Amino acid sequence: MGRLNGKVALITGAARGQGRAHAVRMAEEGADIVAIDIVGQIDTAVYEMSSPSDLEETVRQVEALDRRIIAAPGDVRSQADVDKLVASALEDFGHIDIVAANAGIFSYAPFWELTETQWDDMQDVCLKGVWHTLKAVAPSMIAAGNGGSMILTSSTAGLKQIPNSAHYVAAKHGVVGLMRAAASELAQHNIRVNTVHPTTVATPMIQNDPTYALFRPDLEHPTQEDAIPAFASVNLIPVPWVEPVDISNAVLFLASDESRFITGHTLSVDAGFAIK
């Protein structure tokens, strides 16, 4: 028997990376999936973002596990996009029990060099997009009266600073504040809200040339191999990054009844980053 049998999970940023891993891991445990992803580029992101074929691959992997999935392109910066998908999911599934608000982007610069667009894009995706997601789902969860679990992806940058990323640090700290407020307001409905805080994860968000250059500014064109020691140096456990499934296992725990009395909690999956 799966740990999420009979549950429906909404996942943002589900086309690839951590979002796809969350979808697959929860489907393995019996959940049906509702997936949304922008499947397009935001100009201030420093890497190539997801494509429609990426979202199609998420669908394929979930369906291969004999689970149902509703997937649609959509931008978490748009309340209308999220509301439309939630309405479709409620029509088809009748309920949403789990939210994994995972969608995010990354860019970097010293704070005094950040542009207004870089700042606004970061807040709109990584903080406002999370609020849009919770806002879209909470009313139906409350009305259903079955409780639920909301897991918000923050970051190690939501607990401590990282250089050259003030906009990202601010957004991810904001996610923690939103989580605590939502946990307080939803507890009476037995809806739990928590954050997960990954260190660097082996996804396209960090596996790219600009991010290698951020970690190895001493080299003109650093490769992944060049950057590995620098990545590993930020973690207490000497690994350069963790795998998406490592975060998904934490998300699964918070989604399941095994964590039924855990709310308002910041769960780090960070190889000791936060205490180094």
C-alpha positions as CSV (number, residue, x, y, z in Angstrom):
1,M,0.0,0.0,0.0
2,G,1.4,3.4,-1.0
3,R,1.9,6.1,1.5
4,L,-0.2,8.5,-0.6
5,N,-2.9,6.2,-1.9
6,G,-6.1,8.1,-2.7
7,K,-4.3,11.5,-2.6
8,V,-3.9,14.2,-5.3
9,A,-0.8,16.3,-5.4
10,L,-0.4,19.6,-7.1
11,I,3.2,20.4,-8.1
12,T,4.5,23.6,-9.6
13,G,7.7,23.7,-11.8
14,A,7.0,20.0,-12.6
15,A,8.5,19.7,-16.0
16,R,11.9,18.7,-14.9
17,G,14.4,18.8,-12.0
18,Q,13.0,18.7,-8.5
19,G,9.5,19.2,-9.7
20,R,9.5,16.1,-11.9
21,A,11.2,14.1,-9.2
22,H,8.5,15.1,-6.7
23,A,5.8,14.1,-9.2
24,V,7.4,10.7,-9.9
25,R,8.2,10.0,-6.2
26,M,4.6,10.8,-5.1
27,A,3.1,8.8,-7.9
28,E,5.3,5.8,-6.8
29,E,3.5,6.1,-3.5
30,G,0.0,6.1,-5.0
31,A,-0.8,9.8,-5.6
32,D,-2.4,11.2,-8.7
33,I,-0.6,14.3,-10.0
34,V,-1.5,17.8,-11.1
35,A,1.5,19.5,-12.8
36,I,2.1,23.0,-14.0
37,D,5.2,24.5,-15.5
38,I,6.0,27.6,-17.5
39,V,7.7,25.5,-20.2
40,G,9.4,28.6,-21.5
41,Q,12.1,31.1,-20.8
42,I,12.3,34.0,-18.3
43,D,15.0,36.3,-19.6
44,T,16.7,37.0,-16.3
45,A,17.3,33.3,-15.6
46,V,20.9,32.4,-16.2
47,Y,20.2,29.0,-17.7
48,E,17.9,27.5,-20.3
49,M,14.5,26.8,-18.7
50,S,12.1,23.9,-19.4
51,S,10.3,23.1,-22.7
52,P,7.0,21.5,-23.5
53,S,8.8,18.2,-24.2
54,D,10.1,18.3,-20.6
55,L,6.5,18.4,-19.3
56,E,5.5,15.7,-21.7
57,E,8.3,13.5,-20.2
58,T,7.0,14.1,-16.7
59,V,3.6,13.0,-17.9
60,R,5.1,9.9,-19.5
61,Q,6.9,8.9,-16.3
62,V,3.9,9.4,-14.1
63,E,1.6,7.4,-16.4
64,A,4.2,4.6,-16.6
65,L,3.5,4.2,-12.9
66,D,-0.2,3.7,-13.7
67,R,-1.1,7.0,-12.0
68,R,-3.3,9.7,-13.5
69,I,-1.9,13.1,-14.2
70,I,-3.2,16.5,-15.4
71,A,-0.4,18.6,-16.8
72,A,-0.7,22.1,-18.3
73,P,1.6,25.0,-19.3
74,G,1.2,27.8,-16.9
75,D,3.1,30.6,-15.2
76,V,2.9,30.8,-11.4
77,R,3.3,34.6,-11.7
78,S,-0.3,34.5,-13.1
79,Q,-3.0,33.8,-10.5
80,A,-5.4,33.1,-13.5
81,D,-3.1,30.4,-14.8
82,V,-2.9,28.6,-11.4
83,D,-6.6,29.0,-10.7
84,K,-7.5,27.5,-14.1
85,L,-5.4,24.4,-13.5
86,V,-6.8,24.0,-10.0
87,A,-10.3,24.3,-11.3
88,S,-9.6,21.6,-13.9
89,A,-8.1,19.3,-11.3
90,L,-11.0,19.7,-9.0
91,E,-13.4,18.9,-11.8
92,D,-11.5,15.7,-12.7
93,F,-10.3,14.5,-9.3
94,G,-12.7,16.2,-6.9
95,H,-10.0,17.2,-4.4
96,I,-6.4,18.3,-4.0
97,D,-4.7,17.0,-0.8
98,I,-1.0,18.0,-1.3
99,V,0.7,21.0,-2.7
100,A,4.4,21.1,-3.6
101,A,5.1,24.7,-4.4
102,N,8.4,24.1,-6.1
103,A,8.7,26.5,-9.1
104,G,11.7,28.8,-8.9
105,I,14.4,30.5,-10.9
106,F,18.0,31.6,-10.2
107,S,20.2,34.5,-11.3
108,Y,23.0,36.4,-9.6
109,A,24.8,39.7,-9.2
110,P,26.0,41.9,-6.3
111,F,22.9,43.5,-4.9
112,W,23.9,47.0,-6.2
113,E,24.1,45.6,-9.7
114,L,20.8,43.8,-9.8
115,T,18.3,45.3,-12.2
116,E,14.7,46.0,-11.3
117,T,13.7,43.2,-13.7
118,Q,16.0,40.7,-12.0
119,W,14.6,41.6,-8.6
120,D,10.9,41.6,-9.8
121,D,11.2,38.3,-11.7
122,M,12.8,36.6,-8.7
123,Q,10.1,37.8,-6.2
124,D,7.3,37.1,-8.7
125,V,8.3,33.5,-9.3
126,C,9.9,32.4,-6.0
127,L,7.6,34.2,-3.5
128,K,4.5,35.6,-5.2
129,G,4.1,32.4,-7.2
130,V,4.1,30.4,-4.0
131,W,1.4,32.7,-2.6
132,H,-0.6,32.3,-5.8
133,T,-0.4,28.5,-5.5
134,L,-1.5,28.4,-1.9
135,K,-4.3,30.9,-2.5
136,A,-5.6,28.8,-5.4
137,V,-5.8,25.6,-3.5
138,A,-6.6,26.5,0.1
139,P,-10.3,27.2,-0.3
140,S,-11.0,23.8,-1.7
141,M,-8.9,22.1,0.9
142,I,-10.7,23.9,3.7
143,A,-14.1,23.1,2.2
144,A,-13.3,19.4,1.8
145,G,-12.6,19.1,5.5
146,N,-10.0,16.4,5.0
147,G,-6.9,18.4,6.1
148,G,-3.9,18.4,3.8
149,S,-0.2,19.2,3.4
150,M,1.5,22.1,1.7
151,I,5.2,21.9,1.2
152,L,7.0,25.0,0.0
153,T,10.4,24.9,-1.6
154,S,12.7,27.4,0.0
155,S,16.5,27.0,0.0
156,T,19.5,27.1,2.2
157,A,19.3,30.7,1.1
158,G,16.0,30.9,3.1
159,L,17.9,30.3,6.3
160,K,21.3,32.1,5.7
161,Q,22.9,34.4,3.2
162,I,24.7,33.4,0.1
163,P,26.8,36.0,-1.7
164,N,25.7,37.7,-4.9
165,S,22.1,36.6,-4.6
166,A,20.3,39.1,-2.4
167,H,17.1,38.9,-4.5
168,Y,17.0,35.1,-4.2
169,V,17.9,35.2,-0.5
170,A,15.1,37.8,0.1
171,A,12.5,35.7,-1.8
172,K,13.5,32.4,-0.1
173,H,13.4,34.0,3.4
174,G,10.0,35.4,2.4
175,V,8.8,31.9,1.6
176,V,9.6,30.9,5.2
177,G,7.5,33.8,6.5
178,L,4.7,32.9,4.2
179,M,4.9,29.3,5.4
180,R,4.7,30.3,9.1
181,A,1.7,32.6,8.5
182,A,-0.1,30.0,6.4
183,A,0.6,27.3,8.9
184,S,-0.9,29.4,11.7
185,E,-4.0,30.3,9.7
186,L,-4.6,26.7,8.3
187,A,-3.9,24.7,11.4
188,Q,-7.6,24.9,12.6
189,H,-8.4,23.0,9.3
190,N,-5.8,20.3,9.9
191,I,-3.8,21.6,6.9
192,R,-0.1,21.5,7.6
193,V,2.4,23.9,5.9
194,N,6.2,23.4,6.0
195,T,9.3,24.4,4.0
196,V,12.1,22.3,2.6
197,H,15.6,23.8,2.3
198,P,17.8,22.1,-0.2
199,T,21.5,22.7,-0.7
200,T,22.7,22.7,-4.3
201,V,20.8,20.0,-6.3
202,A,21.9,18.3,-9.5
203,T,19.4,20.0,-11.8
204,P,19.7,22.4,-14.7
205,M,19.3,25.4,-12.3
206,I,22.9,24.8,-11.1
207,Q,24.4,22.5,-13.7
208,N,25.2,25.3,-16.2
209,D,28.2,27.4,-17.2
210,P,27.1,30.7,-15.6
211,T,26.7,29.0,-12.2
212,Y,30.1,27.2,-12.5
213,A,31.5,30.7,-13.1
214,L,29.8,32.0,-10.0
215,F,31.5,29.3,-7.9
216,R,34.9,29.6,-9.7
217,P,35.3,33.3,-10.5
218,D,39.1,32.8,-10.7
219,L,38.7,30.9,-14.0
220,E,37.7,32.3,-17.3
221,H,35.6,29.4,-18.5
222,P,35.2,26.9,-15.7
223,T,33.8,23.4,-16.3
224,Q,31.7,21.3,-14.1
225,E,34.8,19.5,-13.0
226,D,36.5,22.7,-12.1
227,A,33.5,23.8,-10.0
228,I,33.0,20.5,-8.0
229,P,35.5,21.4,-5.2
230,A,33.9,24.8,-4.7
231,F,30.4,23.3,-4.6
232,A,31.5,20.7,-2.1
233,S,33.2,23.3,0.1
234,V,29.9,24.8,1.1
235,N,28.6,21.5,2.5
236,L,29.5,19.8,5.8
237,I,29.2,16.4,4.2
238,P,31.7,16.7,1.4
239,V,29.4,16.3,-1.6
240,P,29.1,19.0,-4.3
241,W,25.3,18.5,-4.6
242,V,22.5,16.2,-3.7
243,E,20.1,14.5,-6.1
244,P,16.5,15.6,-6.8
245,V,15.2,12.4,-5.2
246,D,16.8,13.4,-1.9
247,I,14.6,16.4,-1.8
248,S,11.6,14.4,-3.1
249,N,12.0,11.9,-0.2
250,A,11.7,14.8,2.3
251,V,8.7,16.3,0.4
252,L,7.1,12.8,0.5
253,F,7.6,12.6,4.2
254,L,5.9,16.0,4.7
255,A,3.1,15.0,2.4
256,S,2.4,11.7,4.1
257,D,0.6,11.0,7.4
258,E,3.9,10.1,8.9
259,S,4.3,13.9,9.5
260,R,0.7,14.5,10.6
261,F,1.7,16.7,13.5
262,I,4.5,18.6,11.8
263,T,3.6,22.1,10.7
264,G,5.4,25.4,10.6
265,H,8.7,23.5,10.3
266,T,11.8,24.3,8.2
267,L,13.3,21.0,7.0
268,S,16.9,21.2,5.7
269,V,18.1,18.7,3.2
270,D,21.5,20.4,2.9
271,A,24.4,18.1,3.7
272,G,25.1,20.3,6.7
273,F,25.3,23.6,4.7
274,A,23.3,25.5,7.3
275,I,25.7,24.7,10.2
276,K,29.0,25.0,8.3
